[in-house]
Amino acid sequence: MKGIFTSMKNAKVISFKALKNIKDEKEKDRAYLYKIKRMDKFQLLEEMVRFQEERSQKDELTLNLMIKGQVLFKALEEHAETEALRSLSSSYCKHLAYELEEYLKNA
């Protein structure tokens, strides 16, 4: 969320409805956050595969997926033992931050 607000300083118009939607999704997904925090490395990798499958099935990156993805990929980045996984997770976190910025601009 930090990246969103940093980037929003440059935005001319901010949709308060979009901000509220983001906040509501984060509140709704609090259980997901706790679930992710309890996972070990193997479970996180399984969740990443499940997340990518869900993303492919929906054919679009929904707000809910953006929020869940940020939680998941941040946890993966923190638990990564290889530079490749850390880099992948970091890149996906940045991509999701960009998608949230776009959501705010276009809402």
Buried (B, 14 or more C-beta within 10 A) or exposed (E): EEBBEEBBEEEEEBBEEBBEBBEEBBEEBEEBBEBBEEBEEEEBBEBBEEBEEBBEEEEEBBBBBBBBBBBBBBBBBEBBEEEEBBEBBBEBBEBBBBBBBEBBBEB
